[in-house]
């Protein structure tokens, strides 16, 4: 798996299409709707910490966990600039190890899909079940099997921001619904030539039945599965599903 060391430099620029304010408002509203009005919330696979910081500004005590030191360095800088006291930990999701109980966990932007082995997903859920208080919430989103097969598939995408030009190429394994992703970054030098750097990673789509079964085995009850950031039930052609699961008491 990539450590996202180069990707981290341009992550925020290349994800400008992500409306983090809207995302923070939506997930904060979900937390409130399930009774998590305050307390400690984990942002699992927090990346550069944009969502972590926005949720913290709504009064929650935040912990950010990510496996990339480069992503976390940017997250720490962001929190410092915002005057926020956020604990950041460098850990892989399946090796999550916290210092105590938390009231809820969020995991967004298809981070669970980056776990390409089912056992790693199950272990992540088990560890979350250990640290989330009984009655607490785990809310996360995933890219669906439909999106992997019909949208990502073997397609290519091009992204451009002031700092870098990025070519995104996919290769789909239909047997496992895994998309291998190759990123080629072209960064302009002072002399007008371009330096090319590549990173690759994979994402795997799991069925919603599989995820619900694994959540149940980790001590969670799946309360709702939504069609993305809506309050509508997930559909067969939903590209993203948001799953709200409660830790059993």
N, C-alpha and C positions, 0 to 999 in steps of 0.2 A: 504494500500500500504506500502511496506517495506520502511524504511528510509535508507537502504543500509549502515547501520553503520558498519557492519562487512565486507560486500562485498567491501566497499571502501578501506579497508586495502590491499586487494589483487587484486583490479580491474586492475591495470596496468600490473601486472604479468600474470593475466588470459586473458588479451586481447593482448598479444604479437603478435598474428596472425593478428592484425589490423595494416595495414601499414599507420600510421598517416601522414608520410611525403607525401605519394602518395595522401592520402585523402585531405590534406591541399592544395597540388598543384592543385588537381582537382577542389575543391570548390573555390579556389582563381581564377582559370581560368574562372569558371562560373560567378563569380562576375564581372570580367573584361569584359566578353563577353556580359553581360547585362548592361554595362555602369557604374558599381560601381567601380571606380578606386581608391577611397580614402574615408575617412569619418569614421563614427561610425558603427560598425557591432556588432550585438548581437549574441552570441553563446548560444542558448536556450537549457537547459538541458546539460550543459557543462561538467558535471562529474568532473574528476580530472584535467581538463583544458589543456590536451595535445594539442588538436586541437586549442583551444583558443590561446594558446601561439604561435603556429606555424603560425596562421593567423596574429597575432599581429606582428610577425617578418617580415611580408610582407608589413608592413606600415599602417595597419588599426588600428584605435582606437577601442579597444575591450571592450565589456561588457559581463561577463559570469554570467549566471543565472542557479541555480540548487536548488532542494528542499532538498538536503542532506548536512547538515553542515559538515559531515565527508569528503565527496567528495570535498567540497569547501575549506576545510582546506588544502587539498593536492594541489588543484589548486592554492591557494594563495601562498603556499610555492614554487611551481614551478615558478610562475611569479616572486617572489622575487629573486630566484636563477638566473633567466634569466635577472634580472634588468628591468623588464617590469612593467609599471604602468597600471594595468588592474583592472577595477571595478568589483568586484564580489558581487552578491546579492543572498540571500537565499529566494527563492520564488518558489511556484508551478507554472507550466506553465499557468494554467487557472486563476491564480491570478497575472499575470505579471503587474508590475507597475513601469514604468521608470520615469526618471526625465525630459525627453524631447524627441525630435524626433531622430530617427536613420535612417541610409541610407539603411540598409539591415539587415536581420536576417538569421542565419543558425540554423538548428536543425537536427542533424545527429545521426547515429547509432540507428535507429528505436525508437527514444525517443517518437515520437508521438504515437507509438503503446502502450506505457505505459499508455496512457489515455484510460481507458476501458469503459468510458461512452461517447456516442456521443456528449452530451451537453458540456462536458469538452473540446472536440476537437473544437467544434464550438466557445466556449468562448475564447479558446486560439487564434484561428484565428481572432476573433473580436478584442481582445486586441492587437495583432500584427498589425492589420489594423489601430488601433488608433495611434500607435507609429512609424510606418514606414512612411517615407515621401512619398507623392504622386510621383509615378514613381520609388520608391525604390523596392527592391526585397526581397522576402521570398523564400529561397531555402532549401528544407528538403528532407530527405529520409524516407521511410517506408518499413517494411517487408510487402510483398504482401499476399493476401488471399492464393495464390498458395503455398507460403512458409509455411504458418501456417498449411495448410491441408496436404501437401505432404512431407515437410522436418522436421518441428518441431513436429507436430502431437502429438502422444503419445510416442515419442522416448526419449531415455536417452543418455547422453553424459558424458564423463569423461575428465577432464582437470587436468594437473599436472604441477606445477611450483615449484621452489626450496622452496618456503615458505609454500605451501599448496597443498593439494589434494582435488579436487572438483568433486562431482557427481551432475549432472544436470538432473532432471527428469521433463518431460512435461506431461500435461494432457489437451487434446483438447476438447473444447465445440464446436461441429460442428454447432450448431444453431447460435452462435454469432461469430464464428471464434476466440474465445479467448483461449489462451494457458495459463494455470496455471503452473507456474514454481517453483519447489522446489530445492533449492541449499543446499547441505550438504557439509560443509567444514571440512576437517580433518587436524588439525595443530599439528605437532609433538612437544611433550614436551621434556625437557632435559633428562628425564629418558627413552626415546624411545617409550613411549606410545603416543596415539593420543587423542586430545580433539576435540569433534565434536560440531559444531555450525551450525544452520540452518537458512536460510532466504527464504522467498517466495515472489513472485510478479506475476503479470499477464500482458500479452500483448494481445491486440486485433487488428486484421487486418480489415481494412476498404476497401471497393471497391474504385477504383480510381475515379469512377463517383461520389460517395459520397463525397470524399475529394474535388473534383473540384467544386461541388455544394456548399459546405460549404465555400470554398475559395471565390467563387463568392458572397455569401451572406455577407462576411466580407470585400468586396471592392477590391478583387484581381481578376486579369485575369490570368488564367493558360496558360503560354506561351509554356511550353514543359514538357513532362513526359518521362524520359529516363530509359533505362534498366541499373540500377545500375550506376556505375561510367564509363559509356561509353557515346558516343554521339549518340548512336543508340536508336530508339524508343522502348518503353517498349513492352514486348511480353507477351503472355498469361502465359508462364512458367518463367517469370522473378521472381527471388526471392526477389529482392529489386528494388524499384522504386525511382528515384530522381525527384522531382517535383519543377519546377521553376515557381513562380507566381509573377506578378508585381502589386504593389499597384496602383489602378486606379488614374489618375490625376483629 
